């Protein structure tokens, strides 16, 4: 494949990656206690499981709200861009410190 063809072929992938990074960065900005989260395959095409890392540890209710917000953001992303699902599975997102 020629470089231009390769760039055109990869353009949708780069757009999805940018959308995924935007969602993750928004979550990190909105939740200062969120250090990182990982997404695991839930076994079905439409099912994802998450692990989160926080500091300091939020209360039980706040943690539940955080988990729901992450799940909702990822679900909205997958609804808008069906190709995002496979890119999210087995992936870890970590807060970047500058």
Biopython code that builds the backbone (N, CA, C, O; Angstrom):
import numpy as np
from Bio.PDB.StructureBuilder import StructureBuilder

atoms = [
    (1, "UNK", "N", (0.850, -1.174, 0.000)),
    (1, "UNK", "CA", (0.000, 0.000, 0.000)),
    (1, "UNK", "C", (0.895, 1.236, 0.000)),
    (1, "UNK", "O", (1.896, 1.291, 0.715)),
    (2, "UNK", "N", (0.531, 2.209, -0.794)),
    (2, "UNK", "CA", (1.296, 3.443, -0.882)),
    (2, "UNK", "C", (1.053, 4.300, 0.353)),
    (2, "UNK", "O", (0.014, 4.162, 0.998)),
    (3, "UNK", "N", (1.998, 5.190, 0.701)),
    (3, "UNK", "CA", (1.840, 6.014, 1.907)),
    (3, "UNK", "C", (0.540, 6.809, 1.942)),
    (3, "UNK", "O", (-0.099, 6.889, 2.992)),
    (4, "UNK", "N", (0.137, 7.393, 0.828)),
    (4, "UNK", "CA", (-1.102, 8.173, 0.811)),
    (4, "UNK", "C", (-2.296, 7.267, 1.041)),
    (4, "UNK", "O", (-3.209, 7.626, 1.786)),
    (5, "UNK", "N", (-2.307, 6.097, 0.416)),
    (5, "UNK", "CA", (-3.392, 5.144, 0.617)),
    (5, "UNK", "C", (-3.437, 4.697, 2.072)),
    (5, "UNK", "O", (-4.513, 4.590, 2.662)),
    (6, "UNK", "N", (-2.278, 4.440, 2.642)),
    (6, "UNK", "CA", (-2.199, 4.030, 4.037)),
    (6, "UNK", "C", (-2.733, 5.120, 4.957)),
    (6, "UNK", "O", (-3.464, 4.829, 5.903)),
    (7, "UNK", "N", (-2.376, 6.364, 4.689)),
    (7, "UNK", "CA", (-2.858, 7.478, 5.510)),
    (7, "UNK", "C", (-4.365, 7.619, 5.404)),
    (7, "UNK", "O", (-5.033, 7.874, 6.407)),
    (8, "UNK", "N", (-4.910, 7.459, 4.214)),
    (8, "UNK", "CA", (-6.364, 7.555, 4.036)),
    (8, "UNK", "C", (-7.076, 6.400, 4.722)),
    (8, "UNK", "O", (-8.147, 6.578, 5.302)),
    (9, "UNK", "N", (-6.480, 5.219, 4.655)),
    (9, "UNK", "CA", (-7.061, 4.037, 5.297)),
    (9, "UNK", "C", (-7.062, 4.183, 6.813)),
    (9, "UNK", "O", (-8.016, 3.774, 7.474)),
    (10, "UNK", "N", (-5.998, 4.762, 7.370)),
    (10, "UNK", "CA", (-5.855, 4.901, 8.813)),
    (10, "UNK", "C", (-6.582, 6.122, 9.381)),
    (10, "UNK", "O", (-6.700, 6.245, 10.600)),
    (11, "UNK", "N", (-7.067, 7.019, 8.536)),
    (11, "UNK", "CA", (-7.707, 8.256, 9.013)),
    (11, "UNK", "C", (-8.871, 7.984, 9.968)),
    (11, "UNK", "O", (-8.939, 8.622, 11.018)),
    (12, "UNK", "N", (-9.796, 7.060, 9.652)),
    (12, "UNK", "CA", (-10.882, 6.797, 10.604)),
    (12, "UNK", "C", (-10.359, 6.260, 11.937)),
    (12, "UNK", "O", (-10.906, 6.583, 12.992)),
    (13, "UNK", "N", (-9.320, 5.456, 11.896)),
    (13, "UNK", "CA", (-8.731, 4.921, 13.122)),
    (13, "UNK", "C", (-8.161, 6.041, 13.979)),
    (13, "UNK", "O", (-8.344, 6.052, 15.196)),
    (14, "UNK", "N", (-7.476, 6.975, 13.349)),
    (14, "UNK", "CA", (-6.911, 8.110, 14.086)),
    (14, "UNK", "C", (-8.020, 8.972, 14.688)),
    (14, "UNK", "O", (-7.878, 9.481, 15.799)),
    (15, "UNK", "N", (-9.114, 9.136, 13.963)),
    (15, "UNK", "CA", (-10.244, 9.910, 14.477)),
    (15, "UNK", "C", (-10.857, 9.218, 15.687)),
    (15, "UNK", "O", (-11.212, 9.878, 16.664)),
    (16, "UNK", "N", (-10.985, 7.894, 15.633)),
    (16, "UNK", "CA", (-11.512, 7.147, 16.786)),
    (16, "UNK", "C", (-10.587, 7.269, 17.985)),
    (16, "UNK", "O", (-11.045, 7.476, 19.109)),
    (17, "UNK", "N", (-9.290, 7.142, 17.752)),
    (17, "UNK", "CA", (-8.312, 7.285, 18.837)),
    (17, "UNK", "C", (-8.428, 8.669, 19.471)),
    (17, "UNK", "O", (-8.370, 8.803, 20.694)),
    (18, "UNK", "N", (-8.591, 9.683, 18.648)),
    (18, "UNK", "CA", (-8.726, 11.051, 19.162)),
    (18, "UNK", "C", (-9.997, 11.173, 19.990)),
    (18, "UNK", "O", (-9.987, 11.815, 21.041)),
    (19, "UNK", "N", (-11.088, 10.571, 19.537)),
    (19, "UNK", "CA", (-12.347, 10.611, 20.299)),
    (19, "UNK", "C", (-12.199, 9.890, 21.635)),
    (19, "UNK", "O", (-12.680, 10.372, 22.660)),
    (20, "UNK", "N", (-11.541, 8.746, 21.624)),
    (20, "UNK", "CA", (-11.322, 7.984, 22.858)),
    (20, "UNK", "C", (-10.482, 8.800, 23.837)),
    (20, "UNK", "O", (-10.802, 8.869, 25.024)),
    (21, "UNK", "N", (-9.422, 9.409, 23.350)),
    (21, "UNK", "CA", (-8.564, 10.230, 24.216)),
    (21, "UNK", "C", (-9.316, 11.442, 24.766)),
    (21, "UNK", "O", (-9.104, 11.836, 25.913)),
    (22, "UNK", "N", (-10.185, 12.029, 23.959)),
    (22, "UNK", "CA", (-10.981, 13.164, 24.426)),
    (22, "UNK", "C", (-11.902, 12.745, 25.563)),
    (22, "UNK", "O", (-12.021, 13.453, 26.563)),
    (23, "UNK", "N", (-12.550, 11.599, 25.414)),
    (23, "UNK", "CA", (-13.435, 11.098, 26.474)),
    (23, "UNK", "C", (-12.635, 10.835, 27.747)),
    (23, "UNK", "O", (-13.052, 11.239, 28.833)),
    (24, "UNK", "N", (-11.494, 10.165, 27.625)),
    (24, "UNK", "CA", (-10.671, 9.865, 28.801)),
    (24, "UNK", "C", (-10.194, 11.150, 29.469)),
    (24, "UNK", "O", (-10.264, 11.267, 30.692)),
    (25, "UNK", "N", (-9.713, 12.107, 28.694)),
    (25, "UNK", "CA", (-9.230, 13.369, 29.269)),
    (25, "UNK", "C", (-10.345, 14.132, 29.958)),
    (25, "UNK", "O", (-10.124, 14.748, 31.000)),
    (26, "UNK", "N", (-11.538, 14.097, 29.389)),
    (26, "UNK", "CA", (-12.680, 14.756, 30.019)),
    (26, "UNK", "C", (-12.978, 14.126, 31.369)),
    (26, "UNK", "O", (-13.250, 14.835, 32.338)),
    (27, "UNK", "N", (-12.928, 12.806, 31.442)),
    (27, "UNK", "CA", (-13.169, 12.118, 32.716)),
    (27, "UNK", "C", (-12.106, 12.492, 33.750)),
    (27, "UNK", "O", (-12.427, 12.729, 34.914)),
    (28, "UNK", "N", (-10.855, 12.546, 33.331)),
    (28, "UNK", "CA", (-9.788, 12.910, 34.264)),
    (28, "UNK", "C", (-9.942, 14.353, 34.748)),
    (28, "UNK", "O", (-9.666, 14.645, 35.911)),
    (29, "UNK", "N", (-10.375, 15.243, 33.879)),
    (29, "UNK", "CA", (-10.581, 16.639, 34.293)),
    (29, "UNK", "C", (-11.757, 16.759, 35.252)),
    (29, "UNK", "O", (-11.715, 17.523, 36.216)),
    (30, "UNK", "N", (-12.782, 16.009, 34.977)),
    (30, "UNK", "CA", (-14.007, 16.085, 35.793)),
    (30, "UNK", "C", (-13.836, 15.430, 37.159)),
    (30, "UNK", "O", (-14.472, 15.837, 38.131)),
    (31, "UNK", "N", (-12.980, 14.420, 37.229)),
    (31, "UNK", "CA", (-12.796, 13.654, 38.460)),
    (31, "UNK", "C", (-11.329, 13.708, 38.897)),
    (31, "UNK", "O", (-10.541, 12.856, 38.486)),
    (32, "UNK", "N", (-10.951, 14.674, 39.709)),
    (32, "UNK", "CA", (-9.555, 14.794, 40.170)),
    (32, "UNK", "C", (-9.054, 13.571, 40.939)),
    (32, "UNK", "O", (-7.848, 13.325, 40.970)),
    (33, "UNK", "N", (-9.949, 12.804, 41.558)),
    (33, "UNK", "CA", (-9.523, 11.615, 42.309)),
    (33, "UNK", "C", (-9.203, 10.438, 41.399)),
    (33, "UNK", "O", (-8.598, 9.462, 41.844)),
    (34, "UNK", "N", (-9.600, 10.514, 40.131)),
    (34, "UNK", "CA", (-9.380, 9.407, 39.193)),
    (34, "UNK", "C", (-7.921, 9.394, 38.736)),
    (34, "UNK", "O", (-7.451, 10.339, 38.102)),
    (35, "UNK", "N", (-7.225, 8.331, 39.061)),
    (35, "UNK", "CA", (-5.827, 8.170, 38.671)),
    (35, "UNK", "C", (-5.734, 7.391, 37.359)),
    (35, "UNK", "O", (-4.903, 7.699, 36.505)),
    (36, "UNK", "N", (-6.583, 6.392, 37.207)),
    (36, "UNK", "CA", (-6.574, 5.599, 35.995)),
    (36, "UNK", "C", (-7.744, 4.642, 35.961)),
    (36, "UNK", "O", (-8.404, 4.405, 36.972)),
    (37, "UNK", "N", (-7.991, 4.098, 34.789)),
    (37, "UNK", "CA", (-9.012, 3.059, 34.664)),
    (37, "UNK", "C", (-8.639, 2.139, 33.514)),
    (37, "UNK", "O", (-7.993, 2.544, 32.547)),
    (38, "UNK", "N", (-9.062, 0.895, 33.647)),
    (38, "UNK", "CA", (-8.815, -0.063, 32.589)),
    (38, "UNK", "C", (-10.147, -0.663, 32.171)),
    (38, "UNK", "O", (-11.085, -0.768, 32.961)),
    (39, "UNK", "N", (-10.198, -1.047, 30.922)),
    (39, "UNK", "CA", (-11.415, -1.594, 30.338)),
    (39, "UNK", "C", (-11.114, -3.030, 29.931)),
    (39, "UNK", "O", (-10.146, -3.307, 29.223)),
    (40, "UNK", "N", (-11.966, -3.932, 30.395)),
    (40, "UNK", "CA", (-11.805, -5.348, 30.046)),
    (40, "UNK", "C", (-13.023, -5.806, 29.257)),
    (40, "UNK", "O", (-14.108, -5.237, 29.382)),
    (41, "UNK", "N", (-12.837, -6.812, 28.468)),
    (41, "UNK", "CA", (-13.923, -7.400, 27.704)),
    (41, "UNK", "C", (-14.861, -8.116, 28.663)),
    (41, "UNK", "O", (-14.425, -8.863, 29.538)),
    (42, "UNK", "N", (-16.147, -7.879, 28.485)),
    (42, "UNK", "CA", (-17.138, -8.511, 29.347)),
    (42, "UNK", "C", (-17.612, -9.850, 28.842)),
    (42, "UNK", "O", (-18.456, -10.484, 29.476)),
    (43, "UNK", "N", (-17.086, -10.299, 27.709)),
    (43, "UNK", "CA", (-17.494, -11.594, 27.195)),
    (43, "UNK", "C", (-18.514, -11.498, 26.072)),
    (43, "UNK", "O", (-18.598, -12.394, 25.233)),
    (44, "UNK", "N", (-19.284, -10.430, 26.049)),
    (44, "UNK", "CA", (-20.234, -10.202, 24.958)),
    (44, "UNK", "C", (-19.780, -8.971, 24.192)),
    (44, "UNK", "O", (-19.017, -8.155, 24.709)),
    (45, "UNK", "N", (-20.250, -8.840, 22.963)),
    (45, "UNK", "CA", (-19.824, -7.731, 22.110)),
    (45, "UNK", "C", (-20.135, -6.365, 22.710)),
    (45, "UNK", "O", (-19.385, -5.409, 22.513)),
    (46, "UNK", "N", (-21.240, -6.277, 23.441)),
    (46, "UNK", "CA", (-21.675, -4.974, 23.952)),
    (46, "UNK", "C", (-21.376, -4.787, 25.435)),
    (46, "UNK", "O", (-21.904, -3.867, 26.058)),
    (47, "UNK", "N", (-20.541, -5.640, 26.003)),
    (47, "UNK", "CA", (-20.309, -5.598, 27.440)),
    (47, "UNK", "C", (-18.837, -5.318, 27.754)),
    (47, "UNK", "O", (-17.941, -5.995, 27.249)),
    (48, "UNK", "N", (-18.609, -4.314, 28.591)),
    (48, "UNK", "CA", (-17.274, -3.977, 29.047)),
    (48, "UNK", "C", (-17.262, -3.955, 30.567)),
    (48, "UNK", "O", (-18.262, -3.606, 31.194)),
    (49, "UNK", "N", (-16.146, -4.323, 31.153)),
    (49, "UNK", "CA", (-15.948, -4.227, 32.597)),
    (49, "UNK", "C", (-14.806, -3.261, 32.840)),
    (49, "UNK", "O", (-13.893, -3.146, 32.022)),
    (50, "UNK", "N", (-14.860, -2.562, 33.977)),
    (50, "UNK", "CA", (-13.829, -1.577, 34.279)),
    (50, "UNK", "C", (-13.242, -1.802, 35.657)),
    (50, "UNK", "O", (-13.904, -2.291, 36.572)),
    (51, "UNK", "N", (-11.992, -1.434, 35.773)),
    (51, "UNK", "CA", (-11.315, -1.317, 37.050)),
    (51, "UNK", "C", (-10.868, 0.136, 37.131)),
    (51, "UNK", "O", (-10.414, 0.710, 36.141)),
    (52, "UNK", "N", (-10.998, 0.728, 38.318)),
    (52, "UNK", "CA", (-10.556, 2.110, 38.453)),
    (52, "UNK", "C", (-9.564, 2.223, 39.596)),
    (52, "UNK", "O", (-9.570, 1.429, 40.537)),
    (53, "UNK", "N", (-8.718, 3.226, 39.486)),
    (53, "UNK", "CA", (-7.766, 3.555, 40.532)),
    (53, "UNK", "C", (-7.989, 5.013, 40.909)),
    (53, "UNK", "O", (-8.014, 5.891, 40.047)),
    (54, "UNK", "N", (-8.152, 5.261, 42.200)),
    (54, "UNK", "CA", (-8.418, 6.615, 42.675)),
    (54, "UNK", "C", (-7.525, 6.950, 43.852)),
    (54, "UNK", "O", (-7.044, 6.071, 44.566)),
    (55, "UNK", "N", (-7.317, 8.241, 44.035)),
    (55, "UNK", "CA", (-6.624, 8.726, 45.226)),
    (55, "UNK", "C", (-7.020, 10.178, 45.449)),
    (55, "UNK", "O", (-6.906, 10.999, 44.538)),
    (56, "UNK", "N", (-7.475, 10.497, 46.628)),
    (56, "UNK", "CA", (-7.799, 9.577, 47.719)),
    (56, "UNK", "C", (-9.024, 8.750, 47.355)),
    (56, "UNK", "O", (-9.769, 9.089, 46.436)),
    (57, "UNK", "N", (-9.215, 7.683, 48.075)),
    (57, "UNK", "CA", (-10.341, 6.786, 47.815)),
    (57, "UNK", "C", (-11.647, 7.512, 48.121)),
    (57, "UNK", "O", (-11.843, 7.979, 49.243)),
    (58, "UNK", "N", (-12.545, 7.614, 47.139)),
    (58, "UNK", "CA", (-13.819, 8.279, 47.385)),
    (58, "UNK", "C", (-14.734, 7.391, 48.221)),
    (58, "UNK", "O", (-14.480, 6.199, 48.390)),
    (59, "UNK", "N", (-15.785, 7.984, 48.734)),
    (59, "UNK", "CA", (-16.792, 7.211, 49.451)),
    (59, "UNK", "C", (-17.500, 6.260, 48.498)),
    (59, "UNK", "O", (-17.375, 6.372, 47.278)),
    (60, "UNK", "N", (-18.241, 5.327, 49.072)),
    (60, "UNK", "CA", (-18.921, 4.299, 48.278)),
    (60, "UNK", "C", (-19.859, 4.915, 47.235)),
    (60, "UNK", "O", (-19.859, 4.498, 46.077)),
    (61, "UNK", "N", (-20.649, 5.896, 47.640)),
    (61, "UNK", "CA", (-21.598, 6.518, 46.709)),
    (61, "UNK", "C", (-20.876, 7.277, 45.596)),
    (61, "UNK", "O", (-21.259, 7.191, 44.429)),
    (62, "UNK", "N", (-19.826, 8.024, 45.964)),
    (62, "UNK", "CA", (-19.080, 8.776, 44.963)),
    (62, "UNK", "C", (-18.396, 7.828, 43.976)),
    (62, "UNK", "O", (-18.332, 8.113, 42.780)),
    (63, "UNK", "N", (-17.891, 6.709, 44.475)),
    (63, "UNK", "CA", (-17.252, 5.715, 43.602)),
    (63, "UNK", "C", (-18.269, 5.145, 42.617)),
    (63, "UNK", "O", (-17.960, 4.965, 41.439)),
    (64, "UNK", "N", (-19.481, 4.861, 43.094)),
    (64, "UNK", "CA", (-20.527, 4.350, 42.213)),
    (64, "UNK", "C", (-20.883, 5.361, 41.126)),
    (64, "UNK", "O", (-21.089, 4.989, 39.971)),
    (65, "UNK", "N", (-20.956, 6.649, 41.500)),
    (65, "UNK", "CA", (-21.251, 7.696, 40.524)),
    (65, "UNK", "C", (-20.134, 7.757, 39.477)),
    (65, "UNK", "O", (-20.403, 7.875, 38.281)),
    (66, "UNK", "N", (-18.899, 7.677, 39.929)),
    (66, "UNK", "CA", (-17.751, 7.707, 39.022)),
    (66, "UNK", "C", (-17.800, 6.526, 38.046)),
    (66, "UNK", "O", (-17.619, 6.711, 36.843)),
    (67, "UNK", "N", (-18.039, 5.334, 38.553)),
    (67, "UNK", "CA", (-18.124, 4.153, 37.685)),
    (67, "UNK", "C", (-19.244, 4.307, 36.660)),
    (67, "UNK", "O", (-19.063, 3.988, 35.485)),
    (68, "UNK", "N", (-20.399, 4.795, 37.107)),
    (68, "UNK", "CA", (-21.517, 4.995, 36.177)),
    (68, "UNK", "C", (-21.166, 6.028, 35.118)),
    (68, "UNK", "O", (-21.510, 5.858, 33.948)),
    (69, "UNK", "N", (-20.485, 7.097, 35.517)),
    (69, "UNK", "CA", (-20.140, 8.138, 34.550)),
    (69, "UNK", "C", (-19.140, 7.626, 33.517)),
    (69, "UNK", "O", (-19.256, 7.939, 32.332)),
    (70, "UNK", "N", (-18.167, 6.849, 33.956)),
    (70, "UNK", "CA", (-17.212, 6.263, 33.000)),
    (70, "UNK", "C", (-17.952, 5.328, 32.045)),
    (70, "UNK", "O", (-17.763, 5.395, 30.831)),
    (71, "UNK", "N", (-18.794, 4.458, 32.602)),
    (71, "UNK", "CA", (-19.535, 3.514, 31.767)),
    (71, "UNK", "C", (-20.430, 4.240, 30.770)),
    (71, "UNK", "O", (-20.513, 3.844, 29.607)),
    (72, "UNK", "N", (-21.094, 5.292, 31.214)),
    (72, "UNK", "CA", (-21.972, 6.048, 30.331)),
    (72, "UNK", "C", (-21.174, 6.729, 29.220)),
    (72, "UNK", "O", (-21.586, 6.709, 28.060)),
    (73, "UNK", "N", (-20.045, 7.325, 29.564)),
    (73, "UNK", "CA", (-19.224, 8.007, 28.566)),
    (73, "UNK", "C", (-18.713, 7.028, 27.515)),
    (73, "UNK", "O", (-18.712, 7.334, 26.323)),
    (74, "UNK", "N", (-18.279, 5.847, 27.961)),
    (74, "UNK", "CA", (-17.777, 4.850, 27.014)),
    (74, "UNK", "C", (-18.904, 4.278, 26.161)),
    (74, "UNK", "O", (-18.716, 4.011, 24.974)),
    (75, "UNK", "N", (-20.085, 4.089, 26.775)),
    (75, "UNK", "CA", (-21.222, 3.582, 26.016)),
    (75, "UNK", "C", (-21.665, 4.589, 24.956)),
    (75, "UNK", "O", (-21.971, 4.208, 23.827)),
    (76, "UNK", "N", (-21.699, 5.868, 25.318)),
    (76, "UNK", "CA", (-22.060, 6.900, 24.344)),
    (76, "UNK", "C", (-21.056, 6.925, 23.190)),
    (76, "UNK", "O", (-21.435, 7.084, 22.030)),
    (77, "UNK", "N", (-19.792, 6.770, 23.516)),
    (77, "UNK", "CA", (-18.762, 6.735, 22.478)),
    (77, "UNK", "C", (-18.981, 5.549, 21.545)),
    (77, "UNK", "O", (-18.894, 5.693, 20.325)),
    (78, "UNK", "N", (-19.265, 4.376, 22.114)),
    (78, "UNK", "CA", (-19.483, 3.190, 21.285)),
    (78, "UNK", "C", (-20.761, 3.310, 20.459)),
    (78, "UNK", "O", (-20.827, 2.797, 19.342)),
    (79, "UNK", "N", (-21.777, 3.984, 21.002)),
    (79, "UNK", "CA", (-23.017, 4.192, 20.245)),
    (79, "UNK", "C", (-22.783, 5.118, 19.055)),
    (79, "UNK", "O", (-23.320, 4.897, 17.969)),
    (80, "UNK", "N", (-21.969, 6.167, 19.273)),
    (80, "UNK", "CA", (-21.691, 7.135, 18.211)),
    (80, "UNK", "C", (-20.683, 6.598, 17.190)),
    (80, "UNK", "O", (-20.757, 6.913, 16.003)),
    (81, "UNK", "N", (-19.759, 5.798, 17.666)),
    (81, "UNK", "CA", (-18.704, 5.256, 16.794)),
    (81, "UNK", "C", (-18.544, 3.767, 17.094)),
    (81, "UNK", "O", (-17.724, 3.390, 17.932)),
    (82, "UNK", "N", (-19.325, 2.912, 16.414)),
    (82, "UNK", "CA", (-19.292, 1.475, 16.716)),
    (82, "UNK", "C", (-17.897, 0.855, 16.662)),
    (82, "UNK", "O", (-17.651, -0.142, 17.341)),
    (83, "UNK", "N", (-16.997, 1.404, 15.891)),
    (83, "UNK", "CA", (-15.643, 0.866, 15.823)),
    (83, "UNK", "C", (-14.812, 1.124, 17.063)),
    (83, "UNK", "O", (-13.708, 0.594, 17.184)),
    (84, "UNK", "N", (-15.321, 1.930, 17.990)),
    (84, "UNK", "CA", (-14.566, 2.254, 19.203)),
    (84, "UNK", "C", (-14.506, 1.085, 20.182)),
    (84, "UNK", "O", (-13.540, 0.966, 20.936)),
    (85, "UNK", "N", (-15.514, 0.227, 20.185)),
    (85, "UNK", "CA", (-15.556, -0.893, 21.129)),
    (85, "UNK", "C", (-14.299, -1.729, 21.148)),
    (85, "UNK", "O", (-13.707, -1.916, 22.211)),
    (86, "UNK", "N", (-13.870, -2.241, 20.001)),
    (86, "UNK", "CA", (-12.659, -3.056, 19.990)),
    (86, "UNK", "C", (-11.410, -2.285, 20.425)),
    (86, "UNK", "O", (-10.474, -2.879, 20.960)),
    (87, "UNK", "N", (-11.388, -0.978, 20.202)),
    (87, "UNK", "CA", (-10.223, -0.177, 20.605)),
    (87, "UNK", "C", (-10.198, 0.063, 22.113)),
    (87, "UNK", "O", (-9.145, 0.371, 22.672)),
    (88, "UNK", "N", (-11.340, -0.073, 22.773)),
    (88, "UNK", "CA", (-11.403, 0.148, 24.221)),
    (88, "UNK", "C", (-11.022, -1.099, 25.016)),
    (88, "UNK", "O", (-10.477, -0.996, 26.115)),
    (89, "UNK", "N", (-11.305, -2.260, 24.466)),
    (89, "UNK", "CA", (-11.084, -3.507, 25.203)),
    (89, "UNK", "C", (-9.606, -3.726, 25.488)),
    (89, "UNK", "O", (-8.742, -3.463, 24.651)),
    (90, "UNK", "N", (-9.340, -4.218, 26.699)),
    (90, "UNK", "CA", (-7.976, -4.526, 27.141)),
    (90, "UNK", "C", (-7.077, -3.295, 27.074)),
    (90, "UNK", "O", (-5.922, -3.363, 26.652)),
    (91, "UNK", "N", (-7.644, -2.170, 27.503)),
    (91, "UNK", "CA", (-6.900, -0.920, 27.428)),
    (91, "UNK", "C", (-6.894, -0.248, 28.798)),
    (91, "UNK", "O", (-7.870, -0.327, 29.544)),
    (92, "UNK", "N", (-5.792, 0.409, 29.117)),
    (92, "UNK", "CA", (-5.659, 1.147, 30.371)),
    (92, "UNK", "C", (-5.424, 2.610, 30.066)),
    (92, "UNK", "O", (-4.646, 2.962, 29.180)),
    (93, "UNK", "N", (-6.109, 3.456, 30.816)),
    (93, "UNK", "CA", (-5.965, 4.914, 30.692)),
    (93, "UNK", "C", (-5.417, 5.422, 32.009)),
    (93, "UNK", "O", (-5.906, 5.049, 33.075)),
    (94, "UNK", "N", (-4.405, 6.269, 31.942)),
    (94, "UNK", "CA", (-3.798, 6.813, 33.155)),
    (94, "UNK", "C", (-3.721, 8.320, 33.060)),
    (94, "UNK", "O", (-3.501, 8.889, 31.991)),
    (95, "UNK", "N", (-3.906, 8.946, 34.200)),
    (95, "UNK", "CA", (-3.797, 10.408, 34.267)),
    (95, "UNK", "C", (-2.367, 10.791, 33.918)),
    (95, "UNK", "O", (-1.414, 10.163, 34.379)),
    (96, "UNK", "N", (-2.228, 11.810, 33.112)),
    (96, "UNK", "CA", (-0.906, 12.328, 32.757)),
    (96, "UNK", "C", (-0.587, 13.513, 33.658)),
    (96, "UNK", "O", (-1.367, 14.462, 33.745)),
    (97, "UNK", "N", (0.542, 13.456, 34.316)),
    (97, "UNK", "CA", (0.961, 14.545, 35.182)),
    (97, "UNK", "C", (2.004, 15.379, 34.468)),
    (97, "UNK", "O", (2.951, 14.853, 33.881)),
    (98, "UNK", "N", (1.818, 16.680, 34.526)),
    (98, "UNK", "CA", (2.781, 17.586, 33.863)),
    (98, "UNK", "C", (3.505, 18.393, 34.911)),
    (98, "UNK", "O", (4.358, 19.216, 34.577)),
]
sb = StructureBuilder()
sb.init_structure("model")
sb.init_model(0)
sb.init_chain("A")
sb.init_seg("    ")
for serial, (resi, resn, name, xyz) in enumerate(atoms, 1):
    if name == "N":
        sb.init_residue(resn, " ", resi, " ")
    sb.init_atom(name, np.array(xyz, "f"), 0.0, 1.0, " ", f" {name:<3s}", serial, name[0])
structure = sb.get_structure()
